Amino acid sequence: MLTHAGRKTHPDPRLRCDRYATILAQACNFGLTAKAEVCSVSYDTLAWTRSCQAPD
């Protein structure tokens, strides 16, 4: 987490990439396993992002 001078926190910038990869996998019907094989994000990270950050 990043903390600004105003004490507001923002998520880790890497989370944005994980979210996009997860959304793309769902939108293109690739599934998380196939998406993990073609990108630099692990299956575990994609699965966590889907369950916690991008619910159905």
DOLUMVEX-576567 format. One record per residue (C-alpha): residue in three letters; x, y, z; residue number from 1. Coordinates in pm, whole numbers, plus 50000, padded with zeros to 5 digits. Example, Ala and Ser with C-alpha at 12.3 -4.5 7.8 and 13.67 -1.06 7.14 Angstrom:
# DOLUMVEX-576567
@residuo = ALA xx = 51230 yy = 49550 zz = 50780 num = 1
@residuo = SER xx = 51367 yy = 49894 zz = 50714 num = 2
This chain:
# DOLUMVEX-576567
@residuo = MET xx = 50000 yy = 50000 zz = 50000 num = 1
@residuo = LEU xx = 50110 yy = 50350 zz = 49924 num = 2
@residuo = THR xx = 50037 yy = 50623 zz = 50178 num = 3
@residuo = HIS xx = 50007 yy = 50980 zz = 50055 num = 4
@residuo = ALA xx = 50063 yy = 51294 zz = 50260 num = 5
@residuo = GLY xx = 49686 yy = 51315 zz = 50313 num = 6
@residuo = ARG xx = 49701 yy = 50973 zz = 50484 num = 7
@residuo = LYS xx = 49498 yy = 50811 zz = 50208 num = 8
@residuo = THR xx = 49615 yy = 50468 zz = 50102 num = 9
@residuo = HIS xx = 49606 yy = 50318 zz = 49754 num = 10
@residuo = PRO xx = 49647 yy = 49955 zz = 49649 num = 11
@residuo = ASP xx = 49973 yy = 49821 zz = 49519 num = 12
@residuo = PRO xx = 50017 yy = 49928 zz = 49152 num = 13
@residuo = ARG xx = 50088 yy = 49564 zz = 49055 num = 14
@residuo = LEU xx = 49733 yy = 49478 zz = 49156 num = 15
@residuo = ARG xx = 49604 yy = 49674 zz = 48855 num = 16
@residuo = CYS xx = 49791 yy = 49440 zz = 48617 num = 17
@residuo = ASP xx = 49659 yy = 49136 zz = 48804 num = 18
@residuo = ARG xx = 49303 yy = 49270 zz = 48779 num = 19
@residuo = TYR xx = 49333 yy = 49332 zz = 48406 num = 20
@residuo = ALA xx = 49476 yy = 48986 zz = 48346 num = 21
@residuo = THR xx = 49192 yy = 48828 zz = 48544 num = 22
@residuo = ILE xx = 48925 yy = 49029 zz = 48361 num = 23
@residuo = LEU xx = 49081 yy = 48942 zz = 48024 num = 24
@residuo = ALA xx = 49090 yy = 48573 zz = 48109 num = 25
@residuo = GLN xx = 48720 yy = 48580 zz = 48196 num = 26
@residuo = ALA xx = 48614 yy = 48798 zz = 47904 num = 27
@residuo = CYS xx = 48798 yy = 48591 zz = 47644 num = 28
@residuo = ASN xx = 48696 yy = 48258 zz = 47799 num = 29
@residuo = PHE xx = 49060 yy = 48156 zz = 47842 num = 30
@residuo = GLY xx = 49030 yy = 48053 zz = 48201 num = 31
@residuo = LEU xx = 49294 yy = 48130 zz = 48462 num = 32
@residuo = THR xx = 49518 yy = 47834 zz = 48382 num = 33
@residuo = ALA xx = 49560 yy = 47928 zz = 48015 num = 34
@residuo = LYS xx = 49606 yy = 48296 zz = 48100 num = 35
@residuo = ALA xx = 49876 yy = 48213 zz = 48354 num = 36
@residuo = GLU xx = 50062 yy = 48014 zz = 48089 num = 37
@residuo = VAL xx = 50077 yy = 48308 zz = 47846 num = 38
@residuo = CYS xx = 50144 yy = 48596 zz = 48082 num = 39
@residuo = SER xx = 50383 yy = 48676 zz = 48364 num = 40
@residuo = VAL xx = 50120 yy = 48641 zz = 48637 num = 41
@residuo = SER xx = 50099 yy = 48311 zz = 48824 num = 42
@residuo = TYR xx = 49783 yy = 48105 zz = 48846 num = 43
@residuo = ASP xx = 49773 yy = 48152 zz = 49225 num = 44
@residuo = THR xx = 49783 yy = 48531 zz = 49185 num = 45
@residuo = LEU xx = 49508 yy = 48525 zz = 48923 num = 46
@residuo = ALA xx = 49292 yy = 48298 zz = 49138 num = 47
@residuo = TRP xx = 49338 yy = 48522 zz = 49444 num = 48
@residuo = THR xx = 49261 yy = 48832 zz = 49241 num = 49
@residuo = ARG xx = 48946 yy = 48675 zz = 49099 num = 50
@residuo = SER xx = 48816 yy = 48564 zz = 49436 num = 51
@residuo = CYS xx = 48905 yy = 48879 zz = 49632 num = 52
@residuo = GLN xx = 48924 yy = 49166 zz = 49386 num = 53
@residuo = ALA xx = 48702 yy = 49080 zz = 49089 num = 54
@residuo = PRO xx = 48400 yy = 48883 zz = 49205 num = 55
@residuo = ASP xx = 48143 yy = 48769 zz = 48949 num = 56
